[in-house]
Amino acid sequence: MSRRLANVTLDNLDDLPYRCRRCVFWELDPVNGNRAIEAGDPGLEKEAWISSTLLEWGSCGKIVYVDGVAAGFVLYAPPHHVPRSIAFPTSPVSADAVLLMTAHIIPEFSGGGLGRMLVQGVAKDLTRRGVRAIEAFGDLKWEQPGACVMPADYLLSVGFKTVRPHLRFPRLRLELKSAVSWREDVEVALERLLGSMSPERALRPV
């Protein structure tokens, strides 16, 4: 069984699951997101976001392939590249942090260490950029596996700390003291988040 990690680009964007390929929850603010959906082709906005983020900031996602089949992915970016982040009641994301937008392992590939492989790729990328922390918005009432916001309980259980509380959408943060802490803390945290959830509770962006 061969495994390969690749940066998300316009060339492989279609390898994301169909719903994720057309999802612009994080990439657009609520008003423009609704407009894109009403227009019938939010996939074009997804392409535009990937293109501009790659040009202005660099790598913003990873896809893991198993025997040539896309088995999972993760998307991340600085907060100023993620319009939806401003809409949360606990915004803004700290200026020194990268926002973990969304992550997904295809259920049939869960439990095989692919989450760790994805996070190692993210860690290697971001440590070169001198990133100090990773932040995420959590959902304290998370019930829908198809939701784009990750469950707060999982983030808390793997080492994230609440930096701004809220009854529904707290903002959480994981400090990255060094490249070593990326590899130790973040790999362990997100491996648990991505790989230890049962298939029916896997993270699936809308």
N, C-alpha and C positions, 0 to 999 in steps of 0.2 A: 504493500500500500504506500503510494507516494503522497507526500504532503508538500505544499508550496505556499508561501506567503507572498502577497503582492500588494502594492499600494493601490488604493482606489483611484482610478483615472476615468476619463471619458470613454476609453476603449473597453474597459471591463465593467462599466456601470450596469450594463444589462445583465450581468451575472448575479446581481442582487435579486432576492425574491421579488416577484412582481409588485406586491404591495409596497415593499420598501423602496423599490425603484421609482415609484410614483409618489412617495410620501414626502411632503414638504413641511411637516409639522415644525421642525427645528429651523429649517432653512429660510422660512419667511415669517413675517409677523402675522398675527391672526387675520387682519383685514386682507392683506395680499394673499395669504394662504387660501382663504375662502374664495377669493377672486380666481386664483389659479385652478382650484377645483371646479368652480362653476364654468370656467372656460373650457374644461374638458381634457386638458393635457398638462397636469402638474409635472409630468416627467421632464418637460422642457425647462421648467424652473429649477428642477433638481440638477440638470446638466449645467445650467448657467451658474448655480451656486458652486458646484464642484470646480468648474473652470476658473471662476474668479478666485476662489479660495486657494487653489493650487498655484495660481499666478502670484497672488499677493502674499501668501504665507507658506505654502508648501504642502507636504503630505498631510491629509486630513482624514485618512481612513485606511483600513487594511481589510483584505479579503483572504481567507484561507481556503485552499483548494485541496481536495482529497481525490486522487486519481482523476484530476481534471475537472471535478465537480465542485462548484462553490458550496462550502459547508458552513460558512459563518462570516461575519464581518463586524467591524466596529467603526464608528465615526466619532471624531473629536475635532475641536477647533477652539481658538481663542474666543472669548465672549463677544467681541465686537464683530465677529463673523457669523454670529448666531442670533438673528433678530428675535426669534421666539423667546430667548432667555430674558429679554426685557419685560415680557408680559407676565412673568411670574411675580407673585406678591413678595417674594423674598429676594428678588433681584436688587442690585446687579451682582453678577459673578465678579469675584476679586480680579483686579487687573493682572496679578501675577500668576493666575491659574488658567489652565486649559479646561474647557468644559467637556466632560464625557457626555456626548449627546445621546447615543443609543448603541446597543450591542445586541447581537443575535447569533445563536448557534442553531442551525437546522436541527430539529428534535432527533432525527435518526442518527445524527453525528454527535450527540451530546455524550459526555462522559469519557471522551477519548483524548482529553488533553488539548483539544483545539483552542479552548479559551486561553490556556497558558501560552500557546504559540502566538496567538493574536496579541496578547498583552506584552510578551517579550518584544514583539515588533514595535508596538507603540512605545514601550519603555526605551528601546534603543533609539528611536526617532526623537523623542522628546528630551531625553537627557542631553543630546547634542545641542539642543536649543536652550539649555539652562532653565527649564521650567521648574518652578518652585512647588507647585501643588496641582492637584486635580480636584475639580469640584463637580457636583451633580445636584440636580433637583430631585428630591425623592417624593413619593406619594405615600402618605400614611394610610390612605384608604384604598390602596391598590387592589383591584379585584379582577381586572380584565387583562389577560395575557397579551392582548393586542395593543395595549396602551403604549405610548411612546415614552412616558415618564416611568422611570424605574422605581420599584418598591423601596420605600425608605428603610423598612426593617432589614432588608438584605444589605443595603449600603452600610447601615449602622453595625450590623453583625460582622462585617468584614473589615472594620477599622476606620470608616469615615466618621467624622465628628460633626455634630450640628453647629454651624456657625451663625445661622439665623433661623430660629424656630418659627413654626407656623402650624396651625391646626391641620392643614392638608398638605402643603408643599414646602417643607423645610429645605434649606440649602445646606448641603453637607460638603465637607472638605477632607482631603487626605494630604497631609504634608509630605513633601518629598525632599528630605534633607540632603540627599546625595544620589548619585547614580546607583549606589548599593541599595538605598532605601527604595528606589523604583523597583529594582529587580526582586527585592525581598518582600516589601510591603504590598506593592501594587500587583505583582504577579499572583501572590497568594490571595489578595482581596478579590481581584476580578476573576481569577480561576474559580474561586468558590461561587462568585456571583453568576458566572457564565456556565460553569460545568456541573454544579451540584444541584441545580434546580431540575425538578422532574420535567419531562417533555411537555406535559400539558400546561406547565407554568413557565415555560421558556419565554424570554423577552422577545416580543414581536412588535415592531413598530407598526402603526396603523398605515 
